[in-house]
Amino acid sequence: MRPPTLATPEYDALIVGARVAGATVAARLAERGRKVLLVDRDEFPSDTISTHAIAFNAVDSLRRLGVLDRIEAAGFRRIFRHRAWVDDICIDAPAGPPGTYSIAPRRIVLDQILLDRAVECGAELRQRARVDGLLLESGTVVGAAVQQIGGEKREVRARVVVGADGKQSQVAQWVGAEKYDERPVGRPIYYGYFNGFTPLAEPTIELFFGSDRIGFCFPMRPDEHCLILEAQPEDFERIRHNPADWFRDEFSTLPGMADRFRHARLEGRMLGTRGVENFFRKPYGPGWALTGDAGYVKDPCTGYGIGDALLQSFLIAKALGGWLDGAEWESTMEAYTQRRDTAMRPLFEQTVAAAAARDDSYRELDPLRAVLLNQHDVRRVVRALPGLLDQVFEPMDRFRHAVIADLY
């Protein structure tokens, strides 16, 4: 496939969806001189349901985009520690290799910053603009019908249409993008933004595993925390009628939370969903491409979503740039798909397994509790753990760990 010639396209790329994935592709293409139109039905700043946590490698993607300083200037704190509770046993570790850190911005801020960056790079933005359908010529997508909400409708021609419009992507549905590696829907999840929550002395991402639920605590700006609970699918109907009361009762039972959560005040209302699908979609076809959740989505329990969207969008922007420079479409986009799937597969498999896992009986950990009573024995256990990793983890997990270990 070559760039369409039946009519002169107005844009090199029409990107549908202007949040993390779409804005990133737009910025990467526009800063290289490509003519890009970015459309979104929302008016920004605008919020959306999200995982929020951004790990150290994705923080580096924000730095490469030129937006990390702005996110930190908005008050979001560097997070240097990660803490995991398994029942009443706690493991505390660095958030990444020396000098790196995580961050947890609110999407209403992050998305606006990325959008501003795309516009600065030269992308054109149309907010409150709905794509009503795609334009086809000889089986190739050559643009889209764009309806300005409350305004005119016009046909926009582009060399490629990129769907960055989320897991329920209209672009993917219109082109019939094939799903593969579909797995069962994950857990119900509810979260809220809280003030008055008692923080740790050092900003720390905390996860809590036990009683077949997962709790999360993400420090954001000072006196602002995102608190999250994932339950089990069979609990959803009971929870959804009064999620705020359920959340307060359950979160208060997590280690240390009876006191730390006592005076926390919910900002607005609880947000949540029944569960998230897990699948890949073929991310390209004649005249179209997909990125972000439109191309690949999974349960939020591992918190990879924003980082995955950034990485996918870096990769697809590079592929599209090569094609626009004259590379052959099919081989270029197939190579992109292979790179995407190779990069995302270990994270996908880890996430699917984590979402399906059930917690063992509290008593199963008693032998370990006995060892951990003595700090000298703790030292021996920690020193012995590296030699046990091959027995615990699958090859794909070990590959994921090896990639990160090389950064230390």
Salt bridges, closest charged atoms under 4 A:
GLU10 OE1 - ARG154 NH2 2.71
ASP12 OD1 - ARG159 NE 3.75
GLU31 OE2 - ARG28 NH1 3.41
GLU31 OE2 - ARG32 NH1 2.74
GLU31 OE1 - ARG117 NH2 3.97
ASP42 OD2 - ARG19 NH2 2.91
ASP60 OD1 - ARG63 NH1 3.06
GLU72 OE1 - ARG78 NE 3.04
ASP88 OD1 - ARG369 NE 2.84
ASP92 OD1 - ARG81 NH2 2.61
ASP92 OD2 - ARG83 NE 2.96
ASP111 OD2 - ARG19 NH1 2.72
ASP111 OD1 - ARG107 NE 2.75
GLU120 OE1 - ARG70 NH2 2.73
GLU120 OE1 - ARG117 NH1 3.47
GLU124 OE2 - ARG126 NE 3.54
ASP132 OD1 - ARG130 NE 2.61
ASP132 OD2 - LYS153 NZ 3.49
GLU137 OE2 - ARG157 NH2 2.71
ASP181 OD2 - ARG345 NH1 2.33
GLU206 OE2 - ARG260 NH2 2.94
ASP212 OD2 - ARG358 NH1 3.48
GLU224 OE2 - ARG106 NH1 2.86
GLU224 OE1 - ARG221 NE 2.73
GLU230 OE1 - ARG187 NE 3.73
GLU234 OE2 - ARG358 NH2 3.15
ASP235 OD1 - ARG238 NH2 3.65
GLU237 OE1 - ARG240 NE 2.72
GLU237 OE2 - ARG274 NH2 3.15
GLU250 OE1 - ARG213 NH1 2.49
ASP259 OD1 - ARG262 NH2 2.63
GLU267 OE2 - ARG106 NH1 3.08
GLU277 OE2 - LYS179 NZ 3.61
ASP308 OD2 - LYS298 NZ 2.46
ASP325 OD1 - ARG34 NH2 2.18
ASP341 OD1 - ARG340 NE 2.88
GLU349 OE2 - ARG183 NH2 2.80
GLU349 OE2 - ARG345 NH1 3.79
ASP366 OD2 - ARG363 NE 2.56
ASP366 OD1 - ARG369 NH1 2.86
ASP390 OD1 - ARG398 NE 3.55
ASP397 OD1 - ARG400 NH2 2.88
